[in-house]
């Protein structure tokens, strides 16, 4: 077997744009034959993928996959460079396949997940399949994150908003699981998507966070001469009142239920109402909410300028 040198790896990388480790693997698999190594990379869909790796991938979709018994579910985000590709059926089919595998994976991190075998073609890893799709679709892509929820004593219900812009999982503990309970959970998931709560209930709110909020509110009051002149007991009451109001905004169960007819019923009261109607003991244990591209830098482009660059033969 011919020795694979750094120079050979460098040459193959320059020829194909594939990653360094992929080039090394290709040369090892083809006994150092450069032409065969190029074919190897093309067959794996790896040639050309690396050239796109520097592009910002902040568009894409969020998808979910739920087990048949609704005891386990996963939500994940796969990014691409443009919204156009995010709407492409080939891309969306691929994301669905990734979600189906993520539901079964024992990987605890995205990195571990990328290194496992691609179930639909065990000759590839998940990362290699991703590289293949990058070459096929022609944009940089990334499997950014995933989260799994399992509930043995109830069910997990999902909701996808705006075709994949937002994905939500809601963990429901219940001694009765029927269509009414699942519909309630779906409505709660829609609430999470729309109002973006930070916590399930006020019991989850960190004490340090509350202390900091009280400190900020006190400073605000002291900076207002009219409010600062009030008795300390009144000021403390004002602070607690504002804290309570804020918790109603950031805690799911304390939020006004958006589908309530009078606009006054809380999510907790809605859940209790459905539980009573079904003679069930129900609680919302938690939720996961993914929004496409949140926290990522998005590339801002002038489309006319981009076309002009392409027409003039300049690289973008």
Protein Blocks (a to p, Z undefined) as FASTA:
>chain_A
ZZddfklmmmmmmmnopafklmmmmmmmnnopaklmmmmmmmnopgoklmmmmpccfbdc
ddddddfklpaccddddddfbfklmmpmklmmmmmmmmmmmmmpmbfbfklmmmpccfkl
mkbcfklmmmmmmmmnopacddfbdcddddfbbcdddddeehilaccddddddfbdcfkl
mmmmmmmmmmmmmnopabfblmlpcfklmmmmmmmmmmmmmmmmklmmpcfklmmmmmmm
mmmmmmmmmmmklpccfkbmnlmacfklmmmmmmmmnopacddfbdcdddehihiacddd
dfklmmmmmmnopaZZ
